[in-house]
Amino acid sequence: MSVAKRGDGRFVVKFKDEEGRWRQRSFRPDQEEEARQFDADCQYDKVENSRLTLLEAVLVYLKNTEHAEHTVGMYEFIVCGHDRKNGEHREGPAEFLANKFVDTLTRRDLENVREKCRNDGISIASINLYVGKIKAALSWCVEQDLLHENPWGKYRQLPGAKNKPRTGTLEDFHKLFPVLPPWLQWAAKTAIALCLRPGVSELFRLEWSAFDWKSRAVNVYMPKVDNTKIVFPPEEYLQEAWVRYQDDAQNGQSLVCRSRKGGSVNKGLYQTAWRRACRKAKVSMSMYALRHIAASEMLSRGVDIAAIAAQLGHKDITTTGSFYTHALASSQRRAASALSACTTLVQIGAGNDT
């Protein structure tokens, strides 16, 4: 993360001098190798268990955990800002705190981060996202005994930015599926069967090595939460997957979902194909709705919410409930039927008493 490429092609390395102050050194566009070597020489192999600055805490977190490229870029923007192509520097939301020791961070510092974001026109949802990223890094440092506590851990998100259910129903998907290109049809099946987040970091990076054919389970790494889940797909999906796996093994293909030409899929490729199919089918839904459709169908069929949380990869079932309570209408109707039967029994009992 400490090596950044500027808009003019030059590489910038952030490092600490002998007095502990943060500096940066610039390298020409053709000196990327030199820049990375300089950065490696400046890395801190031994991190003290106290007095970590915010920037150091984030660096250690990113160095020891796996994240998608866009997530690393987000962290870089939060604590280091961003250099525009015209040479101007856009200050990150928490860049003014980068050199402050974590154990001295206060509630006021948190509010200053939020206030800066508001002044920059950043939405409440994005403010919560940025603060959440910082909290995640600090919580990891606490887990690793690098910090005594997370100074912002007990403070909640700003109100007014609750997660809303993604639009899209199973009926919409039935209309959409026939007009999807074959490669995206298989990706959609995989997203639903494995309850994946449809995107480059989770769905389109999934490899066949994640499949345990003996136990009929799939081990999925989820970069968004830096955790791994074990999911049990439907048997019909596994049968089709087994045929595809055998063909791909012979051809040396490791990715489960690929493009029409057999290559890796980027965000622009799948989003363009998905939107084109939506227009053709005259439906409006994002590809992410597939994960919510999977959860909604399990809920509507009476599956235990703890099992659904495990399939989705949620650590806490309250997360599952807060996201998918909108899918419980059919379950509530079944509950109403039960109450109706109960009411009838009460009436019969009352009649017998008279």
Helices and strands as residue ranges (DSSP letters): E 3-5, E 11-16, E 22-27, H 32-42, H 54-64, H 69-80, E 82-83, E 89-90, G 95-97, G 102-104, H 107-119, H 124-143, H 170-176, G 177-179, H 182-193, G 208-210, E 211-212, E 217-222, E 227-231, H 235-251, H 267-281, H 289-300, H 305-312, H 317-324, G 325-327, H 329-353
